[in-house]
Amino acid sequence: MKKGIGILMAVLFFGVAFGQDEKAKAILDKVSSKTKAYKTISIEFDLTISGEGFGEPMTEKGKAFLSGDKYKVELKDQDIYCDGETLTTHLKEDEECYTSLVADNEEEGVVSPTEILTIWEDGYKYKYIKETTFKGVAVHHINIYPKDPAKSKYFAIILKIDKEKNEVVSALIKGKDGVNMRYTLTNFEHDKDLPASTFVFDRAKHPNVECYDE
């Protein structure tokens, strides 16, 4: 049941050099500062999964809503709710939901969407590759790598950052298991009103769903 959260958290968002890069750092610092200034973030994205065991690449659309340490992720087959203390995954087709403590998931290495937007701040090295274009937009191509590869599930993350807006528009996550996940942001909005109920799975509205605490 953690497949979806693992996929989404793998964040939104490689080269050959592993040293810290001052140009990359300056750009990433701008992205971090801008992202942290928003009270809420709402994004829409295309997710493509490819690699070993997948045959043809799998593509689906998703949405994410963030407010501080709270978030909700909407995918085709599941919704994921985090109220800051608990994490609940609702498997729509199976009519099941699973709830666990956020702290327990953090111990397992699960990263929240909020952290994904600034994942380079802790435990990663980065390298500026080049300025290029992505879907007709001028972007910075930056690769980030885990400082301790032995403790990371990911080999590397390839970022495309809008040069003008200082926002991540694409993130390609390369897993050690050979699975690649590409997130392409199709819409980015901030400071929209998101009530607290957005981040809570309301069992009363889903009477047919069997819920389990982990």
N, C-alpha and C positions, 0 to 999 in steps of 0.2 A: 504493500500500500504506500510505501515511501518512494515508489518509483517516480511519481510526479513531482514531489517536493525535491527529490534528488536531481531530477532533470532541471526543474526551474532554478534550483539553488546552485547548480553547477557553475550565476551571475552577472549581469547582465550583466554580464558583459563582461611556429615561433621563429624567432630569429636565431642568431648564432652567438651573440654576445650576452654575457650575464652580468655585467657591471651596471651600477646605477647610472642613469642617463639624466643629466641636468635639464635638457630640453623636454624630455618626457615628463620629468618631475614637475616642471613649471606648468605644463598643460594639465596634468592630472590634478595638481593642486587647485587649479581654477575650476575644474569639474567638481571636485569635492566641495569647495567653498560654495559654489552655486547650488549644488544639490542639497547641502545641509541648511541652506537659507529658506528652503521651501517648507511650509507647514504640512502640506500633503502633496502626493504625486500620484497621478493616474496615467497608466501607459497601456498601449495596445501593441502587440508584437506578433510576428510570425516565428514559429519555432520549427527548425528542420533538424531531424536526427538522422545521422548516417554512420556507417562504419560496419565493423564485423557483426555478422548475424542479423543485419537489417535488410539485406537485399536492396530493393529500391528505397531511397530516402523517404522518411516519414515526415509529413508537414502538417502542422495545425496552427490555428490562431489562438491567442490567449490574451487575457487582461490581468493587470495587477494594480492594486490600490494600496498606497502606503501612507502611514501617518506615525512618525516616530518609530517605536519598536513594534507597532501593530501593522498587519498587512492582510490582504486577501488576494488569492490568486485564482483565476478562473480558467480552467482548461476544458476541453470537450468532455472528458470522462470523469473529471473530478474538480472539486473546489477545495481550496486550502485556506483555513482561517487561523490567524494568530492574534490573540488579544493582548500579547505582551507577556503572558504567563503560561498559557496553554496553546498547543498546536493541534488543530482538528482537521483531519482529511476526510472529505465526504466523497465516497466512491458512488457515483450516480447510478450506473447500471447495476451494480451489486446491491444497492440500497443498504450500504454499510457506512459507518463513520468510526474513526479511531482518534482518540485523544491522548496526548502525552504532554509532559512538561517541556517547555522550551529549553530549560536547563539541561534536560536529558538529551535533547536533540543536538544542543551545542557541543556536548561531550562526544557525540558521535561524529562531529565535524560538519553538521548541517549548517549552511549559511543562509541567512535571511535575504530577501530581495533588497532590503535597505542596505545591507552590507555589500551586496553585489555591486551596487552603484558606486561604491567607494572601496572595493575589495583590495585595491593596490596599496592601501594605507598600512596594512598589517600583514607581514609575512611574505611579501612579494618583491621581486626585483623587476625592473622594467627597462625597455629599450625602444627608443624612437627609431622607426624604420624609414618612413618617408611621408611626404604629403602626396595625396592622391585624390581620386573622386570615388564616391559610392552613391549609386543611383542618381548621378548628376549633381551631387553635393560635394564641395571641397571638404576633405577630412584629413585628420592626422591618423596615421597607422602606427599603433603602439603595441608591442608585445609585452606581456607580463609573465613571469615565471615564479614558481614557489621557491622561497629561499631554502626550504628543507624539502626536497622532492620526495624523500622517503616517507614523510608524514602527510603528503598530499595525494588526493585521488586524481589530480589533474596534472597533465604534462605542461600545459601552457594555455594562455588565453590571449586571443588576438582581438584587439579593440580598434574600432573605427570611431573617431570622435569628430563631430561636426566642428569645423574650424571656426565658424562664426558664432555658433550658439554655445560652444563648450558643453555639449551633451553627447553621451554615448548613443550612437545610432546602430551599431552592430557589435556583437560579441560572439566570437567563435571559441567554444570551450573544447579543448582536446583532452580527452580522458585517457588514463593509463590503460584502460580496458579496451582501447581501440574505438570507442564510441565518441563521435563528434556531435556537438550541439551548437547550432547557430541561432542566435536571437537577433532578429531585425526589428527595431522599433519603428512602428508605423504611425504612432501618435503619442505625443507627450504633452500632458497638461499638469499644471501645478496650482496649489492653493484653492482647490475646489472644496466645497463643504462635504466632508465624509463623516456621517454620524458614527458613534461608537458601535452601533449595531452592525455596521458593515463588516466588522472583524470578528463577529461572534456567530457560530453555527447555532441557529435557533431550532432546537429539536422539536418544538411544538409545531413548527411549519413543515416538518418532515416526519409525520407519525409512522410511516411505514419503514423508516430507516432504523436498522439495528445499530446501536452505538456501543462501543467497547472502550474501556480505559486501559491504557498500556502501562 
